[in-house]
Amino acid sequence: MYDASLTSDFCFADWPLPPGGCGVSVPQRSAGYKNAETRKHLLAAVEWSKCNTSPIWTSGTARISDRNIFIPRSALVHFTLTFVLLWATQTAAQDIETRLPLTGTDTITILHTSSEQTRRISGRIEDISGESLTLRRGGRGSVEFYRVTDIVELSFSRSDDFEKGLQHAQNGQARRALEYFDRALKGEVRSWAWNELQATAAKTAVRGGERMQAVERINQIFSKDRRTRHVSSLPLVWDSRLPTRERLPEIPDGLDSDSLVEQLAAASAVLHDPVHRVRARSVLERLRRFSGLKRVSDLAEIQLWRMHLLEHPLTPTPILNVWNDRIRHLPVAARHGPQFTIGRCLLQMPDHDRAALAFLWGPLMIPDDEALAAQSLREGIYCLNMAGRRKAAEQLTSELKRRFPETSAALSIADDASGQLE
């Protein structure tokens, strides 16, 4: 089930792939295909991808059926699905960015990857911690455990305050939404539900430009569940060229925080600064090697990839293929920033087609950080122009201005849709 709390411009689709194959099949019946026109574009993109798969994307087994992809119904989709489906044929199975909250009795829907069939299970959710969910069947029934990565739908009861918060968030009123979310949090006695609601508030804070508030909220979740998947939603800095209002503030004192979450956030924010780079790098190395927490370790490791761009801006990295393979195994919620980094590394080569593929991945998902999504789209437009795809670049320029009108990327892009980066 799709929670439209953060956007109304997206629909929900699931694309199953045949085992071990590189082709893409589009199911005949899917909740995501709102009309025949949408399905027509999907099928056209599928046929294109079958005929244009580059060897670098065709190694290994491809399955994306155990995650949800959120697709904007717009000109962006009509062109960039060709890139995304090409990418998707090689994306490893990843966890789902579960959208909460939903109404009614606690219910989960499990996807069986072997058969591509789903099973709906009702009961009472007793806990969600780390990567697992505990469900009790019936009032005194048996207790069952599920991996969060296998869950495609999740519903549980929510308060009126939270409902109102979702409505304000959907209307773009982030500050008002956060007020209602905080009221709902005060009355939430289920620890796991409190974490889920706080995570929704954190994502809303990012959309409202309150990135430090988002870090604080995720840190509160982390203090209750150190293996929480919500660490992947931290609004880390992936492009220090963005204006300060569109990224985390530089707070070097955070490097000495007792919180691993705050250390990670601070290190990402000051890594570009030569004055603090050595300390930030040391913190990231320590988190990567000794945190003992996979999601924290993964993000710290990939933040360190930025060192190559900072110290060798004109030299292609010799291990780019290793990095590219690495991010295919990341959770969806954690991939936007790493994809952006891969795109910039591909620009160093330069390989504009593959760089466009990397940059356009983020904007096609539901981006919590709209500034980074807009910058990704802008870089993708530049790559398309350099690859001679002028018409596509023009379409995406219009899309950039429509979806992210207040971002620096939209305000600064050339009116002639050239997409040249300043």
PABA-565458 format. One record per residue (C-alpha): x negated, z negated, y; residue number from 1; residue in three letters. Coordinates in nm, 4 decimals, always signed. Layout:
SITE        x        z        y seq type
SITE        X        Z        Y NUM  ALA
...
This chain:
SITE        x        z        y seq type
SITE  +0.0000  +0.0000  +0.0000   1  MET
SITE  -0.1253  +0.0919  +0.3446   2  TYR
SITE  -0.1442  -0.1551  +0.6258   3  ASP
SITE  -0.1010  +0.0385  +0.9479   4  ALA
SITE  -0.1993  -0.2596  +1.1567   5  SER
SITE  -0.5023  -0.0964  +1.3103   6  LEU
SITE  -0.4005  +0.2662  +1.3452   7  THR
SITE  -0.0975  +0.4891  +1.3207   8  SER
SITE  -0.2828  +0.8191  +1.3039   9  ASP
SITE  -0.3919  +0.7992  +0.9426  10  PHE
SITE  -0.2396  +0.8599  +0.6043  11  CYS
SITE  -0.3526  +0.7272  +0.2679  12  PHE
SITE  -0.4859  +0.9414  -0.0153  13  ALA
SITE  -0.6717  +0.9029  -0.3416  14  ASP
SITE  -0.8698  +1.1901  -0.4882  15  TRP
SITE  -0.9545  +1.1572  -0.8583  16  PRO
SITE  -1.2481  +1.3541  -0.9979  17  LEU
SITE  -1.2884  +1.4734  -1.3549  18  PRO
SITE  -1.5499  +1.2696  -1.5473  19  PRO
SITE  -1.9008  +1.3984  -1.4942  20  GLY
SITE  -1.7920  +1.7034  -1.3010  21  GLY
SITE  -1.8572  +1.8349  -0.9548  22  CYS
SITE  -1.5145  +1.9875  -0.8947  23  GLY
SITE  -1.2438  +1.8038  -0.7070  24  VAL
SITE  -0.8828  +1.7870  -0.8167  25  SER
SITE  -0.5985  +1.7114  -0.5798  26  VAL
SITE  -0.3099  +1.5274  -0.7487  27  PRO
SITE  +0.0312  +1.6900  -0.7336  28  GLN
SITE  +0.1934  +1.3639  -0.6271  29  ARG
SITE  +0.0291  +1.1289  -0.3830  30  SER
SITE  +0.1515  +0.8865  -0.1197  31  ALA
SITE  -0.1017  +1.0336  +0.1185  32  GLY
SITE  +0.0303  +1.3864  +0.1451  33  TYR
SITE  +0.2963  +1.3602  +0.4121  34  LYS
SITE  +0.3805  +1.7307  +0.4093  35  ASN
SITE  +0.2971  +2.0633  +0.2512  36  ALA
SITE  +0.0665  +2.1556  +0.5374  37  GLU
SITE  -0.1597  +1.8584  +0.4697  38  THR
SITE  -0.1783  +1.9451  +0.1017  39  ARG
SITE  -0.2573  +2.3090  +0.1857  40  LYS
SITE  -0.5609  +2.2033  +0.3884  41  HIS
SITE  -0.6755  +1.9717  +0.1099  42  LEU
SITE  -0.6554  +2.2484  -0.1474  43  LEU
SITE  -0.8365  +2.4900  +0.0804  44  ALA
SITE  -1.1130  +2.2369  +0.1301  45  ALA
SITE  -1.1353  +2.1847  -0.2446  46  VAL
SITE  -1.1858  +2.5528  -0.3116  47  GLU
SITE  -1.4500  +2.5716  -0.0408  48  TRP
SITE  -1.6375  +2.2759  -0.1852  49  SER
SITE  -1.6402  +2.4230  -0.5362  50  LYS
SITE  -1.8071  +2.7372  -0.4082  51  CYS
SITE  -2.0472  +2.5821  -0.1597  52  ASN
SITE  -2.1922  +2.2749  -0.3264  53  THR
SITE  -2.5565  +2.2302  -0.2308  54  SER
SITE  -2.7914  +2.1202  -0.5120  55  PRO
SITE  -2.8786  +1.7987  -0.3326  56  ILE
SITE  -2.5201  +1.6816  -0.3735  57  TRP
SITE  -2.4724  +1.7861  -0.7363  58  THR
SITE  -2.6806  +1.5409  -0.9358  59  SER
SITE  -2.5176  +1.2586  -1.1259  60  GLY
SITE  -2.1600  +1.1759  -1.2116  61  THR
SITE  -1.9044  +1.1800  -0.9346  62  ALA
SITE  -1.5964  +0.9619  -0.9211  63  ARG
SITE  -1.4136  +0.8465  -0.6125  64  ILE
SITE  -1.0877  +0.7575  -0.7782  65  SER
SITE  -1.1388  +0.3835  -0.7447  66  ASP
SITE  -1.1423  +0.3754  -0.3678  67  ARG
SITE  -0.9031  +0.4654  -0.0906  68  ASN
SITE  -0.9841  +0.7297  +0.1667  69  ILE
SITE  -0.7969  +0.7261  +0.4954  70  PHE
SITE  -0.7563  +1.0665  +0.6526  71  ILE
SITE  -0.6433  +1.1438  +1.0088  72  PRO
SITE  -0.3815  +1.4151  +1.0245  73  ARG
SITE  -0.5502  +1.6264  +1.2892  74  SER
SITE  -0.7844  +1.9119  +1.3632  75  ALA
SITE  -1.0698  +1.6835  +1.2623  76  LEU
SITE  -0.9414  +1.6733  +0.9059  77  VAL
SITE  -0.8661  +2.0430  +0.8885  78  HIS
SITE  -1.2299  +2.1256  +0.9397  79  PHE
SITE  -1.4279  +1.8263  +0.8216  80  THR
SITE  -1.2526  +1.7865  +0.4863  81  LEU
SITE  -1.4782  +2.0679  +0.3742  82  THR
SITE  -1.7742  +1.8418  +0.4433  83  PHE
SITE  -1.6171  +1.5260  +0.3075  84  VAL
SITE  -1.5049  +1.6765  -0.0206  85  LEU
SITE  -1.8520  +1.8192  -0.0686  86  LEU
SITE  -1.9901  +1.4734  -0.0064  87  TRP
SITE  -1.7276  +1.3094  -0.2243  88  ALA
SITE  -1.8261  +1.5046  -0.5333  89  THR
SITE  -2.1433  +1.3032  -0.5449  90  GLN
SITE  -2.0318  +0.9653  -0.4131  91  THR
SITE  -2.0631  +0.6882  -0.6696  92  ALA
SITE  -1.7715  +0.4540  -0.7430  93  ALA
SITE  -1.7348  +0.2003  -0.4672  94  GLN
SITE  -1.5120  -0.0861  -0.3771  95  ASP
SITE  -1.1941  -0.0517  -0.1825  96  ILE
SITE  -1.1445  -0.1610  +0.1726  97  GLU
SITE  -0.8274  -0.3499  +0.0871  98  THR
SITE  -0.5791  -0.3466  +0.3709  99  ARG
SITE  -0.3935  -0.6701  +0.4312 100  LEU
SITE  -0.1535  -0.8327  +0.4737 101  PRO
SITE  +0.1642  -0.7176  +0.3020 102  LEU
SITE  +0.4939  -0.8842  +0.2325 103  THR
SITE  +0.6762  -1.0339  -0.0624 104  GLY
SITE  +0.5612  -1.1886  -0.3878 105  THR
SITE  +0.1893  -1.1762  -0.4514 106  ASP
SITE  +0.1234  -0.8446  -0.6190 107  THR
SITE  -0.1853  -0.6451  -0.7069 108  ILE
SITE  -0.2168  -0.2901  -0.8328 109  THR
SITE  -0.5071  -0.2184  -1.0646 110  ILE
SITE  -0.6579  +0.1273  -1.1109 111  LEU
SITE  -0.7866  +0.2074  -1.4589 112  HIS
SITE  -1.0683  +0.4501  -1.3892 113  THR
SITE  -1.0760  +0.5890  -1.7423 114  SER
SITE  -0.7147  +0.7094  -1.7319 115  SER
SITE  -0.6642  +0.7320  -1.3541 116  GLU
SITE  -0.3466  +0.5275  -1.4087 117  GLN
SITE  -0.2390  +0.2293  -1.2003 118  THR
SITE  -0.0718  -0.0897  -1.3150 119  ARG
SITE  +0.1235  -0.3202  -1.0869 120  ARG
SITE  +0.0931  -0.6917  -1.1625 121  ILE
SITE  +0.2924  -0.9736  -1.0012 122  SER
SITE  +0.2132  -1.3415  -0.9915 123  GLY
SITE  +0.0515  -1.5917  -0.7599 124  ARG
SITE  -0.2925  -1.5253  -0.6154 125  ILE
SITE  -0.4888  -1.8473  -0.6556 126  GLU
SITE  -0.8185  -1.7344  -0.5144 127  ASP
SITE  -1.0180  -1.4435  -0.3773 128  ILE
SITE  -1.3856  -1.5233  -0.3608 129  SER
SITE  -1.6931  -1.3071  -0.3751 130  GLY
SITE  -1.6025  -0.9958  -0.5684 131  GLU
SITE  -1.3231  -1.1424  -0.7808 132  SER
SITE  -0.9530  -1.2265  -0.7535 133  LEU
SITE  -0.7747  -1.4946  -0.9571 134  THR
SITE  -0.4073  -1.4377  -1.0360 135  LEU
SITE  -0.1658  -1.6680  -1.2197 136  ARG
SITE  +0.1093  -1.4811  -1.4030 137  ARG
SITE  +0.4449  -1.6524  -1.3476 138  GLY
SITE  +0.4920  -2.0120  -1.2385 139  GLY
SITE  +0.2829  -2.1666  -1.5167 140  ARG
SITE  +0.1569  -1.8539  -1.6821 141  GLY
SITE  -0.1928  -1.7580  -1.7821 142  SER
SITE  -0.4716  -1.7183  -1.5295 143  VAL
SITE  -0.6319  -1.3747  -1.5084 144  GLU
SITE  -0.9389  -1.2535  -1.3230 145  PHE
SITE  -0.9860  -0.9139  -1.1600 146  TYR
SITE  -1.2656  -0.7423  -0.9758 147  ARG
SITE  -1.1755  -0.6680  -0.6165 148  VAL
SITE  -1.3282  -0.3224  -0.6661 149  THR
SITE  -1.0533  -0.2397  -0.9176 150  ASP
SITE  -0.7663  -0.3336  -0.6861 151  ILE
SITE  -0.6026  -0.0514  -0.4920 152  VAL
SITE  -0.3076  -0.2476  -0.3520 153  GLU
SITE  -0.2756  -0.6118  -0.2608 154  LEU
SITE  +0.0266  -0.7901  -0.1174 155  SER
SITE  +0.1025  -1.1482  -0.0276 156  PHE
SITE  +0.3336  -1.3374  +0.2032 157  SER
SITE  +0.2495  -1.3557  +0.5709 158  ARG
SITE  +0.3795  -1.5463  +0.8684 159  SER
SITE  +0.5836  -1.4170  +1.1609 160  ASP
SITE  +0.2863  -1.4764  +1.3905 161  ASP
SITE  +0.0695  -1.2555  +1.1783 162  PHE
SITE  +0.3379  -0.9850  +1.1720 163  GLU
SITE  +0.3478  -0.9919  +1.5504 164  LYS
SITE  -0.0302  -0.9775  +1.5661 165  GLY
SITE  -0.0323  -0.6673  +1.3490 166  LEU
SITE  +0.2226  -0.5008  +1.5735 167  GLN
SITE  +0.0149  -0.5689  +1.8844 168  HIS
SITE  -0.2984  -0.4454  +1.7086 169  ALA
SITE  -0.1224  -0.1242  +1.6107 170  GLN
SITE  -0.0222  -0.0761  +1.9731 171  ASN
SITE  -0.3838  -0.1132  +2.0842 172  GLY
SITE  -0.3318  -0.4590  +2.2351 173  GLN
SITE  -0.6263  -0.6294  +2.0686 174  ALA
SITE  -0.6390  -0.9382  +2.2879 175  ARG
SITE  -0.2703  -1.0123  +2.2411 176  ARG
SITE  -0.3006  -0.9473  +1.8688 177  ALA
SITE  -0.5853  -1.1971  +1.8391 178  LEU
SITE  -0.3719  -1.4653  +2.0035 179  GLU
SITE  -0.1081  -1.4243  +1.7333 180  TYR
SITE  -0.3685  -1.4046  +1.4586 181  PHE
SITE  -0.5148  -1.7367  +1.5702 182  ASP
SITE  -0.1702  -1.8959  +1.5618 183  ARG
SITE  -0.1211  -1.7635  +1.2098 184  ALA
SITE  -0.4604  -1.8963  +1.1005 185  LEU
SITE  -0.3716  -2.2471  +1.2151 186  LYS
SITE  -0.0744  -2.2531  +0.9825 187  GLY
SITE  -0.2406  -2.0870  +0.6823 188  GLU
SITE  -0.3157  -2.3435  +0.4101 189  VAL
SITE  -0.4303  -2.1002  +0.1401 190  ARG
SITE  -0.8078  -2.0816  +0.1717 191  SER
SITE  -0.8375  -1.7290  +0.0334 192  TRP
SITE  -0.5523  -1.6028  +0.2553 193  ALA
SITE  -0.7136  -1.7665  +0.5572 194  TRP
SITE  -1.0281  -1.5647  +0.4853 195  ASN
SITE  -0.8334  -1.2405  +0.4535 196  GLU
SITE  -0.6428  -1.3005  +0.7760 197  LEU
SITE  -0.9612  -1.3962  +0.9585 198  GLN
SITE  -1.1231  -1.0729  +0.8396 199  ALA
SITE  -0.8334  -0.8733  +0.9843 200  THR
SITE  -0.8778  -1.0601  +1.3124 201  ALA
SITE  -1.2508  -0.9839  +1.3089 202  ALA
SITE  -1.1878  -0.6119  +1.2714 203  LYS
SITE  -0.9362  -0.6251  +1.5537 204  THR
SITE  -1.1946  -0.8004  +1.7706 205  ALA
SITE  -1.4399  -0.5149  +1.7095 206  VAL
SITE  -1.1771  -0.2647  +1.8123 207  ARG
SITE  -1.1206  -0.4650  +2.1272 208  GLY
SITE  -1.4916  -0.4618  +2.2103 209  GLY
SITE  -1.5392  -0.8306  +2.1245 210  GLU
SITE  -1.8231  -0.7837  +1.8761 211  ARG
SITE  -1.9727  -1.1315  +1.9080 212  MET
SITE  -1.6301  -1.2788  +1.8425 213  GLN
SITE  -1.6133  -1.0650  +1.5281 214  ALA
SITE  -1.9500  -1.2002  +1.4140 215  VAL
SITE  -1.8285  -1.5561  +1.4707 216  GLU
SITE  -1.5123  -1.4939  +1.2702 217  ARG
SITE  -1.6996  -1.3395  +0.9788 218  ILE
SITE  -1.9460  -1.6270  +0.9945 219  ASN
SITE  -1.6545  -1.8673  +0.9524 220  GLN
SITE  -1.5501  -1.6782  +0.6406 221  ILE
SITE  -1.9090  -1.6797  +0.5188 222  PHE
SITE  -1.9277  -2.0573  +0.5572 223  SER
SITE  -1.6389  -2.0837  +0.3091 224  LYS
SITE  -1.7465  -1.8025  +0.0742 225  ASP
SITE  -2.1126  -1.7015  +0.0880 226  ARG
SITE  -2.0529  -1.4007  -0.1359 227  ARG
SITE  -1.7597  -1.2710  +0.0634 228  THR
SITE  -1.7189  -0.8964  +0.0761 229  ARG
SITE  -1.6275  -0.9275  +0.4438 230  HIS
SITE  -1.9960  -0.9488  +0.5370 231  VAL
SITE  -1.9869  -0.5704  +0.5043 232  SER
SITE  -1.7603  -0.5572  +0.8106 233  SER
SITE  -2.0183  -0.7060  +1.0470 234  LEU
SITE  -2.0491  -0.4877  +1.3602 235  PRO
SITE  -2.4254  -0.4511  +1.3361 236  LEU
SITE  -2.6210  -0.2327  +1.5778 237  VAL
SITE  -2.7022  +0.1058  +1.4249 238  TRP
SITE  -2.7788  +0.2969  +1.7434 239  ASP
SITE  -2.9524  +0.1088  +2.0226 240  SER
SITE  -2.9005  +0.4073  +2.2551 241  ARG
SITE  -2.5358  +0.3105  +2.2993 242  LEU
SITE  -2.4476  +0.1303  +2.6242 243  PRO
SITE  -2.4626  -0.2482  +2.5979 244  THR
SITE  -2.0833  -0.2741  +2.6219 245  ARG
SITE  -2.0552  -0.0702  +2.3005 246  GLU
SITE  -2.2854  -0.2749  +2.0789 247  ARG
SITE  -2.3756  -0.6331  +2.0004 248  LEU
SITE  -2.5517  -0.8135  +2.2844 249  PRO
SITE  -2.9199  -0.8876  +2.2431 250  GLU
SITE  -2.9498  -1.2582  +2.1677 251  ILE
SITE  -3.3013  -1.3275  +2.0335 252  PRO
SITE  -3.2179  -1.6958  +1.9760 253  ASP
SITE  -2.9902  -1.5825  +1.6956 254  GLY
SITE  -3.2997  -1.5011  +1.4909 255  LEU
SITE  -3.3537  -1.8762  +1.4508 256  ASP
SITE  -2.9921  -1.9564  +1.3645 257  SER
SITE  -2.9094  -2.1603  +1.0555 258  ASP
SITE  -2.6527  -1.8936  +0.9664 259  SER
SITE  -2.7692  -1.5912  +0.7676 260  LEU
SITE  -2.4857  -1.3905  +0.9213 261  VAL
SITE  -2.6001  -1.4704  +1.2737 262  GLU
SITE  -2.9618  -1.3936  +1.1818 263  GLN
SITE  -2.8631  -1.0545  +1.0458 264  LEU
SITE  -2.6531  -0.9708  +1.3512 265  ALA
SITE  -2.9238  -1.0820  +1.5947 266  ALA
SITE  -3.1965  -0.8905  +1.4121 267  ALA
SITE  -2.9930  -0.5699  +1.4254 268  SER
SITE  -2.9354  -0.6167  +1.7990 269  ALA
SITE  -3.3004  -0.6677  +1.9008 270  VAL
SITE  -3.4849  -0.4555  +1.6446 271  LEU
SITE  -3.5321  -0.1735  +1.8965 272  HIS
SITE  -3.6978  -0.4060  +2.1496 273  ASP
SITE  -4.0782  -0.4077  +2.1083 274  PRO
SITE  -4.0876  -0.7644  +2.2388 275  VAL
SITE  -3.8750  -0.8962  +1.9516 276  HIS
SITE  -3.9323  -0.6285  +1.6867 277  ARG
SITE  -4.1882  -0.8186  +1.4819 278  VAL
SITE  -3.9664  -1.1270  +1.4569 279  ARG
SITE  -3.6554  -0.9198  +1.3857 280  ALA
SITE  -3.8337  -0.7277  +1.1121 281  ARG
SITE  -3.9563  -1.0516  +0.9579 282  SER
SITE  -3.6022  -1.1902  +0.9531 283  VAL
SITE  -3.4664  -0.8754  +0.7914 284  LEU
SITE  -3.7401  -0.8773  +0.5278 285  GLU
SITE  -3.6649  -1.2394  +0.4484 286  ARG
SITE  -3.2926  -1.1719  +0.4190 287  LEU
SITE  -3.3585  -0.8704  +0.1996 288  ARG
SITE  -3.5879  -1.0537  -0.0382 289  ARG
SITE  -3.4701  -1.4124  -0.0452 290  PHE
SITE  -3.1048  -1.4405  +0.0629 291  SER
SITE  -2.9834  -1.4057  -0.2954 292  GLY
SITE  -2.6648  -1.2475  -0.1589 293  LEU
SITE  -2.6221  -0.8806  -0.2393 294  LYS
SITE  -2.4178  -0.7776  +0.0623 295  ARG
SITE  -2.6496  -0.9568  +0.3031 296  VAL
SITE  -2.9560  -0.8192  +0.1251 297  SER
SITE  -2.8231  -0.4629  +0.1266 298  ASP
SITE  -2.7487  -0.4638  +0.4980 299  LEU
SITE  -3.0873  -0.6174  +0.5807 300  ALA
SITE  -3.2642  -0.3544  +0.3731 301  GLU
SITE  -3.0857  -0.0643  +0.5404 302  ILE
SITE  -3.1379  -0.2095  +0.8867 303  GLN
SITE  -3.5091  -0.1874  +0.8077 304  LEU
SITE  -3.4717  +0.1892  +0.7652 305  TRP
SITE  -3.4237  +0.2031  +1.1401 306  ARG
SITE  -3.7894  +0.1113  +1.1758 307  MET
SITE  -3.8847  +0.4650  +1.0780 308  HIS
SITE  -3.6671  +0.6126  +1.3536 309  LEU
SITE  -3.8035  +0.3656  +1.6073 310  LEU
SITE  -4.1715  +0.4044  +1.5204 311  GLU
SITE  -4.1839  +0.7653  +1.3948 312  HIS
SITE  -3.9080  +0.9483  +1.5844 313  PRO
SITE  -4.0574  +1.2948  +1.5216 314  LEU
SITE  -4.1711  +1.2535  +1.1610 315  THR
SITE  -3.9313  +1.3069  +0.8693 316  PRO
SITE  -3.9300  +1.0240  +0.6177 317  THR
SITE  -4.0671  +1.1249  +0.2752 318  PRO
SITE  -3.8204  +0.9009  +0.0893 319  ILE
SITE  -3.4985  +1.0253  +0.2477 320  LEU
SITE  -3.3561  +1.1331  -0.0880 321  ASN
SITE  -3.4090  +0.7798  -0.2184 322  VAL
SITE  -3.2261  +0.6349  +0.0806 323  TRP
SITE  -2.9468  +0.8874  +0.0475 324  ASN
SITE  -2.8938  +0.7939  -0.3154 325  ASP
SITE  -2.9033  +0.4281  -0.2205 326  ARG
SITE  -2.6096  +0.4407  +0.0196 327  ILE
SITE  -2.3863  +0.6143  -0.2357 328  ARG
SITE  -2.3641  +0.2826  -0.4164 329  HIS
SITE  -2.2669  +0.0805  -0.1105 330  LEU
SITE  -1.9147  -0.0516  -0.0527 331  PRO
SITE  -1.7071  +0.1754  +0.1703 332  VAL
SITE  -1.6842  -0.0915  +0.4411 333  ALA
SITE  -2.0643  -0.1084  +0.4606 334  ALA
SITE  -2.1390  +0.2634  +0.4729 335  ARG
SITE  -2.0649  +0.3774  +0.8271 336  HIS
SITE  -2.3870  +0.2507  +0.9845 337  GLY
SITE  -2.6110  +0.3588  +0.6948 338  PRO
SITE  -2.4522  +0.7067  +0.6968 339  GLN
SITE  -2.5289  +0.7299  +1.0664 340  PHE
SITE  -2.8912  +0.6358  +0.9990 341  THR
SITE  -2.9187  +0.8988  +0.7258 342  ILE
SITE  -2.7771  +1.1552  +0.9671 343  GLY
SITE  -3.0443  +1.0780  +1.2231 344  ARG
SITE  -3.3154  +1.1041  +0.9582 345  CYS
SITE  -3.1812  +1.4440  +0.8524 346  LEU
SITE  -3.1995  +1.5562  +1.2145 347  LEU
SITE  -3.5717  +1.4860  +1.2052 348  GLN
SITE  -3.6250  +1.7488  +0.9345 349  MET
SITE  -3.4190  +1.9219  +1.0857 350  PRO
SITE  -3.1312  +1.9932  +0.8460 351  ASP
SITE  -2.8264  +2.0348  +1.0647 352  HIS
SITE  -2.5717  +2.1077  +0.7922 353  ASP
SITE  -2.6540  +1.7975  +0.5930 354  ARG
SITE  -2.6875  +1.5892  +0.9081 355  ALA
SITE  -2.3375  +1.6964  +1.0141 356  ALA
SITE  -2.2137  +1.5931  +0.6722 357  LEU
SITE  -2.3594  +1.2453  +0.7196 358  ALA
SITE  -2.2380  +1.2018  +1.0770 359  PHE
SITE  -1.8818  +1.3139  +1.0064 360  LEU
SITE  -1.8320  +1.0688  +0.7194 361  TRP
SITE  -1.7686  +0.7694  +0.9452 362  GLY
SITE  -1.5091  +0.9212  +1.1804 363  PRO
SITE  -1.3018  +1.0373  +0.8838 364  LEU
SITE  -1.2575  +0.6824  +0.7573 365  MET
SITE  -1.0738  +0.4084  +0.9456 366  ILE
SITE  -1.3533  +0.3085  +1.1847 367  PRO
SITE  -1.3412  -0.0484  +1.3095 368  ASP
SITE  -1.6258  +0.0247  +1.5511 369  ASP
SITE  -1.4852  +0.3108  +1.7539 370  GLU
SITE  -1.7942  +0.3420  +1.9736 371  ALA
SITE  -2.0138  +0.4104  +1.6706 372  LEU
SITE  -1.7512  +0.6453  +1.5259 373  ALA
SITE  -1.7402  +0.8386  +1.8528 374  ALA
SITE  -2.1188  +0.8584  +1.8652 375  GLN
SITE  -2.1205  +0.9805  +1.5038 376  SER
SITE  -1.8692  +1.2483  +1.5925 377  LEU
SITE  -2.0698  +1.3527  +1.8943 378  ARG
SITE  -2.3868  +1.3846  +1.6873 379  GLU
SITE  -2.1914  +1.5822  +1.4288 380  GLY
SITE  -2.0747  +1.8213  +1.7008 381  ILE
SITE  -2.4340  +1.8760  +1.8081 382  TYR
SITE  -2.5365  +1.9511  +1.4490 383  CYS
SITE  -2.2519  +2.1979  +1.4021 384  LEU
SITE  -2.3528  +2.3807  +1.7170 385  ASN
SITE  -2.7128  +2.3974  +1.6031 386  MET
SITE  -2.5932  +2.5334  +1.2669 387  ALA
SITE  -2.3971  +2.8074  +1.4451 388  GLY
SITE  -2.0518  +2.6586  +1.3772 389  ARG
SITE  -1.9249  +2.6894  +1.7337 390  ARG
SITE  -1.5533  +2.7006  +1.6611 391  LYS
SITE  -1.5694  +2.3854  +1.4518 392  ALA
SITE  -1.7695  +2.2139  +1.7248 393  ALA
SITE  -1.5034  +2.3019  +1.9816 394  GLU
SITE  -1.2293  +2.1596  +1.7609 395  GLN
SITE  -1.4182  +1.8367  +1.7091 396  LEU
SITE  -1.4974  +1.8044  +2.0785 397  THR
SITE  -1.1238  +1.8051  +2.1474 398  SER
SITE  -1.0796  +1.5555  +1.8673 399  GLU
SITE  -1.3475  +1.3271  +2.0111 400  LEU
SITE  -1.1802  +1.3217  +2.3510 401  LYS
SITE  -0.8388  +1.2617  +2.1991 402  ARG
SITE  -0.9257  +0.9848  +1.9523 403  ARG
SITE  -1.1930  +0.7980  +2.1472 404  PHE
SITE  -1.1267  +0.8824  +2.5148 405  PRO
SITE  -1.2791  +0.5661  +2.6617 406  GLU
SITE  -1.6081  +0.5737  +2.4714 407  THR
SITE  -1.9366  +0.6781  +2.6274 408  SER
SITE  -1.9659  +0.9596  +2.3738 409  ALA
SITE  -1.6368  +1.1148  +2.4846 410  ALA
SITE  -1.7027  +1.0635  +2.8548 411  LEU
SITE  -2.0491  +1.2164  +2.8488 412  SER
SITE  -2.0081  +1.5152  +2.6178 413  ILE
SITE  -2.0315  +1.8495  +2.7932 414  ALA
SITE  -1.7025  +2.0096  +2.8916 415  ASP
SITE  -1.8079  +2.3391  +2.7342 416  ASP
SITE  -1.8107  +2.1680  +2.3904 417  ALA
SITE  -2.1789  +2.2403  +2.3424 418  SER
SITE  -2.2237  +1.8859  +2.2200 419  GLY
SITE  -2.5840  +1.8739  +2.3359 420  GLN
SITE  -2.7145  +1.5212  +2.3190 421  LEU
SITE  -2.8572  +1.3804  +2.6392 422  GLU
